[in-house]
Amino acid sequence: MTDSALWAGEHLGRSFTGTHLEDGCPCPKAPCGLIHRDTIRDDCPEHAWQHAKSMRQSHPASRCPAA
């Protein structure tokens, strides 16, 4: 399984709580304020896979608390 398949359909965030880092990034946001895994932008300094930064919170889009 590839990394992209592992996180497909997820909402992801870099902080343990809140959306501070997501608020300033160019990636499309989910209603909860996290980013859509399937639409991470290559030019994003926080979420693009080539930067190899950890994701500390996630949930399936189907279980988004803000949906």
C-alpha positions in Angstrom: 0.0 0.0 0.0 1.3 3.4 -0.9 1.3 6.4 1.5 -1.3 8.1 -0.6 -3.6 5.1 -0.5 -3.2 4.7 3.3 -4.5 8.3 3.9 -7.0 8.5 1.0 -10.3 10.1 2.0 -8.9 11.4 5.3 -8.8 14.8 6.9 -5.3 15.5 8.2 -3.7 18.0 10.6 -0.1 18.6 11.7 -0.9 19.7 15.3 -2.2 17.5 18.1 -5.2 19.8 18.4 -6.7 22.7 16.5 -5.9 23.9 13.0 -3.2 26.6 13.5 -0.9 25.2 10.8 -3.7 24.4 8.4 -5.1 28.0 8.7 -2.1 29.4 6.9 -1.5 26.7 4.3 -2.7 26.7 0.6 -4.3 23.2 0.8 -8.1 22.9 0.5 -9.8 22.6 3.9 -12.5 20.3 5.1 -15.4 21.7 7.2 -13.5 20.8 10.4 -10.5 23.0 9.3 -8.2 20.1 8.6 -7.0 19.5 5.1 -8.3 17.0 2.5 -5.7 14.3 2.0 -6.7 13.8 -1.6 -6.0 17.5 -2.5 -2.7 18.3 -0.8 -0.8 20.8 -2.8 2.8 20.1 -3.8 3.7 23.7 -2.9 2.4 23.4 0.7 5.3 23.7 3.2 3.3 21.8 5.9 1.5 18.9 4.1 3.3 18.1 0.9 4.7 14.5 1.2 8.2 15.6 0.0 8.7 17.5 3.2 8.1 14.3 5.3 6.4 16.1 8.2 4.3 14.1 10.6 0.5 14.3 10.7 -0.8 14.3 14.3 -4.5 14.2 13.9 -6.9 12.6 11.3 -10.3 11.2 10.8 -12.1 9.7 7.9 -14.1 12.2 5.8 -17.2 10.1 6.5 -16.8 10.7 10.2 -15.9 14.4 10.1 -17.2 16.1 13.3 -18.1 19.2 11.4 -20.1 17.5 8.6 
